[in-house]
Amino acid sequence: MLRRILTASICAGGVLLSGAVFAQTPTVAPDCAAQASEKKLHGAALNSFMKKCEKDAAIASCDAAAADKKLAGAAKTSFTKKCVKDAVGKPSAQ
């Protein structure tokens, strides 16, 4: 659990430094691809890992963007869901 939080934080840091937060549609840090190749993933395992890694990075980035806008409660939830959906390109699971 701590490793996922740390990985998401690192990915989010890279996204924040790139200025993608201001566009409201964050780009995914290339760290996901590096982690996948380090783990030597292929096929379905690679697709699953990349999808989860990209979504985790988008969530972290969108949460940071919501904090920058000083959103809270329902406004933060709505903003984050839309931001993640736009970043990943698919509707959220909820």
Chimera marker file (.cmm) of the C-alpha trace (Angstrom):
<marker_set name="trace">
<marker id="1" x="0.000" y="0.000" z="0.000" r="1" g="1" b="0" radius="0.5"/>
<marker id="2" x="2.780" y="2.400" z="0.920" r="1" g="1" b="0" radius="0.5"/>
<marker id="3" x="4.593" y="1.552" z="-2.308" r="1" g="1" b="0" radius="0.5"/>
<marker id="4" x="1.508" y="2.460" z="-4.380" r="1" g="1" b="0" radius="0.5"/>
<marker id="5" x="1.128" y="5.764" z="-2.551" r="1" g="1" b="0" radius="0.5"/>
<marker id="6" x="4.796" y="6.545" z="-3.075" r="1" g="1" b="0" radius="0.5"/>
<marker id="7" x="4.593" y="5.607" z="-6.755" r="1" g="1" b="0" radius="0.5"/>
<marker id="8" x="1.481" y="7.745" z="-7.240" r="1" g="1" b="0" radius="0.5"/>
<marker id="9" x="3.195" y="10.653" z="-5.481" r="1" g="1" b="0" radius="0.5"/>
<marker id="10" x="6.233" y="10.379" z="-7.729" r="1" g="1" b="0" radius="0.5"/>
<marker id="11" x="4.058" y="10.189" z="-10.835" r="1" g="1" b="0" radius="0.5"/>
<marker id="12" x="2.007" y="13.151" z="-9.647" r="1" g="1" b="0" radius="0.5"/>
<marker id="13" x="5.156" y="15.137" z="-8.936" r="1" g="1" b="0" radius="0.5"/>
<marker id="14" x="6.335" y="14.616" z="-12.494" r="1" g="1" b="0" radius="0.5"/>
<marker id="15" x="2.961" y="15.635" z="-13.857" r="1" g="1" b="0" radius="0.5"/>
<marker id="16" x="2.839" y="18.743" z="-11.678" r="1" g="1" b="0" radius="0.5"/>
<marker id="17" x="6.296" y="19.808" z="-12.787" r="1" g="1" b="0" radius="0.5"/>
<marker id="18" x="5.312" y="19.461" z="-16.426" r="1" g="1" b="0" radius="0.5"/>
<marker id="19" x="2.538" y="22.035" z="-16.019" r="1" g="1" b="0" radius="0.5"/>
<marker id="20" x="-0.237" y="19.636" z="-17.002" r="1" g="1" b="0" radius="0.5"/>
<marker id="21" x="-2.332" y="20.597" z="-13.987" r="1" g="1" b="0" radius="0.5"/>
<marker id="22" x="-3.194" y="23.899" z="-15.562" r="1" g="1" b="0" radius="0.5"/>
<marker id="23" x="-4.636" y="22.160" z="-18.599" r="1" g="1" b="0" radius="0.5"/>
<marker id="24" x="-6.918" y="20.094" z="-16.298" r="1" g="1" b="0" radius="0.5"/>
<marker id="25" x="-6.085" y="16.999" z="-18.328" r="1" g="1" b="0" radius="0.5"/>
<marker id="26" x="-2.908" y="15.562" z="-16.851" r="1" g="1" b="0" radius="0.5"/>
<marker id="27" x="-0.460" y="13.580" z="-18.902" r="1" g="1" b="0" radius="0.5"/>
<marker id="28" x="0.782" y="10.291" z="-17.554" r="1" g="1" b="0" radius="0.5"/>
<marker id="29" x="4.342" y="10.185" z="-16.335" r="1" g="1" b="0" radius="0.5"/>
<marker id="30" x="6.588" y="7.881" z="-18.349" r="1" g="1" b="0" radius="0.5"/>
<marker id="31" x="7.453" y="6.213" z="-15.034" r="1" g="1" b="0" radius="0.5"/>
<marker id="32" x="4.641" y="3.685" z="-15.637" r="1" g="1" b="0" radius="0.5"/>
<marker id="33" x="6.366" y="2.361" z="-18.748" r="1" g="1" b="0" radius="0.5"/>
<marker id="34" x="9.689" y="2.189" z="-16.920" r="1" g="1" b="0" radius="0.5"/>
<marker id="35" x="8.115" y="0.234" z="-14.065" r="1" g="1" b="0" radius="0.5"/>
<marker id="36" x="6.433" y="-2.150" z="-16.500" r="1" g="1" b="0" radius="0.5"/>
<marker id="37" x="9.672" y="-2.871" z="-18.328" r="1" g="1" b="0" radius="0.5"/>
<marker id="38" x="11.483" y="-3.298" z="-15.009" r="1" g="1" b="0" radius="0.5"/>
<marker id="39" x="8.883" y="-5.893" z="-14.009" r="1" g="1" b="0" radius="0.5"/>
<marker id="40" x="9.192" y="-7.493" z="-17.469" r="1" g="1" b="0" radius="0.5"/>
<marker id="41" x="5.437" y="-7.477" z="-18.041" r="1" g="1" b="0" radius="0.5"/>
<marker id="42" x="3.906" y="-8.559" z="-21.346" r="1" g="1" b="0" radius="0.5"/>
<marker id="43" x="0.459" y="-9.078" z="-22.831" r="1" g="1" b="0" radius="0.5"/>
<marker id="44" x="-2.564" y="-8.825" z="-20.534" r="1" g="1" b="0" radius="0.5"/>
<marker id="45" x="-0.432" y="-8.233" z="-17.450" r="1" g="1" b="0" radius="0.5"/>
<marker id="46" x="1.221" y="-5.242" z="-19.140" r="1" g="1" b="0" radius="0.5"/>
<marker id="47" x="-2.136" y="-3.808" z="-20.240" r="1" g="1" b="0" radius="0.5"/>
<marker id="48" x="-3.622" y="-4.224" z="-16.773" r="1" g="1" b="0" radius="0.5"/>
<marker id="49" x="-0.599" y="-2.686" z="-15.063" r="1" g="1" b="0" radius="0.5"/>
<marker id="50" x="-0.450" y="0.294" z="-17.429" r="1" g="1" b="0" radius="0.5"/>
<marker id="51" x="-4.174" y="0.977" z="-17.058" r="1" g="1" b="0" radius="0.5"/>
<marker id="52" x="-3.953" y="0.951" z="-13.256" r="1" g="1" b="0" radius="0.5"/>
<marker id="53" x="-0.734" y="2.963" z="-13.172" r="1" g="1" b="0" radius="0.5"/>
<marker id="54" x="-2.151" y="5.625" z="-15.497" r="1" g="1" b="0" radius="0.5"/>
<marker id="55" x="-5.342" y="5.869" z="-13.458" r="1" g="1" b="0" radius="0.5"/>
<marker id="56" x="-3.397" y="6.135" z="-10.181" r="1" g="1" b="0" radius="0.5"/>
<marker id="57" x="-1.240" y="8.900" z="-11.662" r="1" g="1" b="0" radius="0.5"/>
<marker id="58" x="-4.319" y="10.717" z="-12.958" r="1" g="1" b="0" radius="0.5"/>
<marker id="59" x="-6.057" y="10.476" z="-9.578" r="1" g="1" b="0" radius="0.5"/>
<marker id="60" x="-3.028" y="11.883" z="-7.769" r="1" g="1" b="0" radius="0.5"/>
<marker id="61" x="-2.680" y="14.686" z="-10.292" r="1" g="1" b="0" radius="0.5"/>
<marker id="62" x="-6.377" y="15.533" z="-10.249" r="1" g="1" b="0" radius="0.5"/>
<marker id="63" x="-6.439" y="15.568" z="-6.444" r="1" g="1" b="0" radius="0.5"/>
<marker id="64" x="-3.551" y="18.029" z="-6.518" r="1" g="1" b="0" radius="0.5"/>
<marker id="65" x="-5.391" y="20.182" z="-9.070" r="1" g="1" b="0" radius="0.5"/>
<marker id="66" x="-8.506" y="20.144" z="-6.877" r="1" g="1" b="0" radius="0.5"/>
<marker id="67" x="-6.409" y="21.225" z="-3.899" r="1" g="1" b="0" radius="0.5"/>
<marker id="68" x="-4.890" y="24.058" z="-5.954" r="1" g="1" b="0" radius="0.5"/>
<marker id="69" x="-8.406" y="25.233" z="-6.777" r="1" g="1" b="0" radius="0.5"/>
<marker id="70" x="-9.316" y="24.913" z="-3.066" r="1" g="1" b="0" radius="0.5"/>
<marker id="71" x="-12.237" y="22.607" z="-3.805" r="1" g="1" b="0" radius="0.5"/>
<marker id="72" x="-13.870" y="20.559" z="-1.052" r="1" g="1" b="0" radius="0.5"/>
<marker id="73" x="-16.751" y="18.143" z="-0.613" r="1" g="1" b="0" radius="0.5"/>
<marker id="74" x="-19.004" y="17.431" z="-3.564" r="1" g="1" b="0" radius="0.5"/>
<marker id="75" x="-17.250" y="19.973" z="-5.782" r="1" g="1" b="0" radius="0.5"/>
<marker id="76" x="-13.895" y="18.233" z="-5.240" r="1" g="1" b="0" radius="0.5"/>
<marker id="77" x="-15.404" y="14.792" z="-5.880" r="1" g="1" b="0" radius="0.5"/>
<marker id="78" x="-17.115" y="15.927" z="-9.055" r="1" g="1" b="0" radius="0.5"/>
<marker id="79" x="-14.023" y="17.737" z="-10.334" r="1" g="1" b="0" radius="0.5"/>
<marker id="80" x="-11.761" y="14.762" z="-9.588" r="1" g="1" b="0" radius="0.5"/>
<marker id="81" x="-14.084" y="12.243" z="-11.270" r="1" g="1" b="0" radius="0.5"/>
<marker id="82" x="-14.313" y="14.372" z="-14.419" r="1" g="1" b="0" radius="0.5"/>
<marker id="83" x="-10.594" y="15.081" z="-14.449" r="1" g="1" b="0" radius="0.5"/>
<marker id="84" x="-9.707" y="11.377" z="-14.115" r="1" g="1" b="0" radius="0.5"/>
<marker id="85" x="-12.261" y="10.427" z="-16.773" r="1" g="1" b="0" radius="0.5"/>
<marker id="86" x="-10.785" y="13.000" z="-19.158" r="1" g="1" b="0" radius="0.5"/>
<marker id="87" x="-7.214" y="11.941" z="-18.383" r="1" g="1" b="0" radius="0.5"/>
<marker id="88" x="-7.760" y="8.200" z="-18.725" r="1" g="1" b="0" radius="0.5"/>
<marker id="89" x="-10.321" y="8.475" z="-21.501" r="1" g="1" b="0" radius="0.5"/>
<marker id="90" x="-12.887" y="6.120" z="-20.006" r="1" g="1" b="0" radius="0.5"/>
<marker id="91" x="-15.710" y="6.516" z="-17.483" r="1" g="1" b="0" radius="0.5"/>
<marker id="92" x="-14.873" y="5.831" z="-13.863" r="1" g="1" b="0" radius="0.5"/>
<marker id="93" x="-15.962" y="2.543" z="-12.256" r="1" g="1" b="0" radius="0.5"/>
<marker id="94" x="-18.573" y="4.177" z="-10.042" r="1" g="1" b="0" radius="0.5"/>
<link id1="1" id2="2" r="1" g="1" b="0" radius="0.2"/>
<link id1="2" id2="3" r="1" g="1" b="0" radius="0.2"/>
<link id1="3" id2="4" r="1" g="1" b="0" radius="0.2"/>
<link id1="4" id2="5" r="1" g="1" b="0" radius="0.2"/>
<link id1="5" id2="6" r="1" g="1" b="0" radius="0.2"/>
<link id1="6" id2="7" r="1" g="1" b="0" radius="0.2"/>
<link id1="7" id2="8" r="1" g="1" b="0" radius="0.2"/>
<link id1="8" id2="9" r="1" g="1" b="0" radius="0.2"/>
<link id1="9" id2="10" r="1" g="1" b="0" radius="0.2"/>
<link id1="10" id2="11" r="1" g="1" b="0" radius="0.2"/>
<link id1="11" id2="12" r="1" g="1" b="0" radius="0.2"/>
<link id1="12" id2="13" r="1" g="1" b="0" radius="0.2"/>
<link id1="13" id2="14" r="1" g="1" b="0" radius="0.2"/>
<link id1="14" id2="15" r="1" g="1" b="0" radius="0.2"/>
<link id1="15" id2="16" r="1" g="1" b="0" radius="0.2"/>
<link id1="16" id2="17" r="1" g="1" b="0" radius="0.2"/>
<link id1="17" id2="18" r="1" g="1" b="0" radius="0.2"/>
<link id1="18" id2="19" r="1" g="1" b="0" radius="0.2"/>
<link id1="19" id2="20" r="1" g="1" b="0" radius="0.2"/>
<link id1="20" id2="21" r="1" g="1" b="0" radius="0.2"/>
<link id1="21" id2="22" r="1" g="1" b="0" radius="0.2"/>
<link id1="22" id2="23" r="1" g="1" b="0" radius="0.2"/>
<link id1="23" id2="24" r="1" g="1" b="0" radius="0.2"/>
<link id1="24" id2="25" r="1" g="1" b="0" radius="0.2"/>
<link id1="25" id2="26" r="1" g="1" b="0" radius="0.2"/>
<link id1="26" id2="27" r="1" g="1" b="0" radius="0.2"/>
<link id1="27" id2="28" r="1" g="1" b="0" radius="0.2"/>
<link id1="28" id2="29" r="1" g="1" b="0" radius="0.2"/>
<link id1="29" id2="30" r="1" g="1" b="0" radius="0.2"/>
<link id1="30" id2="31" r="1" g="1" b="0" radius="0.2"/>
<link id1="31" id2="32" r="1" g="1" b="0" radius="0.2"/>
<link id1="32" id2="33" r="1" g="1" b="0" radius="0.2"/>
<link id1="33" id2="34" r="1" g="1" b="0" radius="0.2"/>
<link id1="34" id2="35" r="1" g="1" b="0" radius="0.2"/>
<link id1="35" id2="36" r="1" g="1" b="0" radius="0.2"/>
<link id1="36" id2="37" r="1" g="1" b="0" radius="0.2"/>
<link id1="37" id2="38" r="1" g="1" b="0" radius="0.2"/>
<link id1="38" id2="39" r="1" g="1" b="0" radius="0.2"/>
<link id1="39" id2="40" r="1" g="1" b="0" radius="0.2"/>
<link id1="40" id2="41" r="1" g="1" b="0" radius="0.2"/>
<link id1="41" id2="42" r="1" g="1" b="0" radius="0.2"/>
<link id1="42" id2="43" r="1" g="1" b="0" radius="0.2"/>
<link id1="43" id2="44" r="1" g="1" b="0" radius="0.2"/>
<link id1="44" id2="45" r="1" g="1" b="0" radius="0.2"/>
<link id1="45" id2="46" r="1" g="1" b="0" radius="0.2"/>
<link id1="46" id2="47" r="1" g="1" b="0" radius="0.2"/>
<link id1="47" id2="48" r="1" g="1" b="0" radius="0.2"/>
<link id1="48" id2="49" r="1" g="1" b="0" radius="0.2"/>
<link id1="49" id2="50" r="1" g="1" b="0" radius="0.2"/>
<link id1="50" id2="51" r="1" g="1" b="0" radius="0.2"/>
<link id1="51" id2="52" r="1" g="1" b="0" radius="0.2"/>
<link id1="52" id2="53" r="1" g="1" b="0" radius="0.2"/>
<link id1="53" id2="54" r="1" g="1" b="0" radius="0.2"/>
<link id1="54" id2="55" r="1" g="1" b="0" radius="0.2"/>
<link id1="55" id2="56" r="1" g="1" b="0" radius="0.2"/>
<link id1="56" id2="57" r="1" g="1" b="0" radius="0.2"/>
<link id1="57" id2="58" r="1" g="1" b="0" radius="0.2"/>
<link id1="58" id2="59" r="1" g="1" b="0" radius="0.2"/>
<link id1="59" id2="60" r="1" g="1" b="0" radius="0.2"/>
<link id1="60" id2="61" r="1" g="1" b="0" radius="0.2"/>
<link id1="61" id2="62" r="1" g="1" b="0" radius="0.2"/>
<link id1="62" id2="63" r="1" g="1" b="0" radius="0.2"/>
<link id1="63" id2="64" r="1" g="1" b="0" radius="0.2"/>
<link id1="64" id2="65" r="1" g="1" b="0" radius="0.2"/>
<link id1="65" id2="66" r="1" g="1" b="0" radius="0.2"/>
<link id1="66" id2="67" r="1" g="1" b="0" radius="0.2"/>
<link id1="67" id2="68" r="1" g="1" b="0" radius="0.2"/>
<link id1="68" id2="69" r="1" g="1" b="0" radius="0.2"/>
<link id1="69" id2="70" r="1" g="1" b="0" radius="0.2"/>
<link id1="70" id2="71" r="1" g="1" b="0" radius="0.2"/>
<link id1="71" id2="72" r="1" g="1" b="0" radius="0.2"/>
<link id1="72" id2="73" r="1" g="1" b="0" radius="0.2"/>
<link id1="73" id2="74" r="1" g="1" b="0" radius="0.2"/>
<link id1="74" id2="75" r="1" g="1" b="0" radius="0.2"/>
<link id1="75" id2="76" r="1" g="1" b="0" radius="0.2"/>
<link id1="76" id2="77" r="1" g="1" b="0" radius="0.2"/>
<link id1="77" id2="78" r="1" g="1" b="0" radius="0.2"/>
<link id1="78" id2="79" r="1" g="1" b="0" radius="0.2"/>
<link id1="79" id2="80" r="1" g="1" b="0" radius="0.2"/>
<link id1="80" id2="81" r="1" g="1" b="0" radius="0.2"/>
<link id1="81" id2="82" r="1" g="1" b="0" radius="0.2"/>
<link id1="82" id2="83" r="1" g="1" b="0" radius="0.2"/>
<link id1="83" id2="84" r="1" g="1" b="0" radius="0.2"/>
<link id1="84" id2="85" r="1" g="1" b="0" radius="0.2"/>
<link id1="85" id2="86" r="1" g="1" b="0" radius="0.2"/>
<link id1="86" id2="87" r="1" g="1" b="0" radius="0.2"/>
<link id1="87" id2="88" r="1" g="1" b="0" radius="0.2"/>
<link id1="88" id2="89" r="1" g="1" b="0" radius="0.2"/>
<link id1="89" id2="90" r="1" g="1" b="0" radius="0.2"/>
<link id1="90" id2="91" r="1" g="1" b="0" radius="0.2"/>
<link id1="91" id2="92" r="1" g="1" b="0" radius="0.2"/>
<link id1="92" id2="93" r="1" g="1" b="0" radius="0.2"/>
<link id1="93" id2="94" r="1" g="1" b="0" radius="0.2"/>
</marker_set>
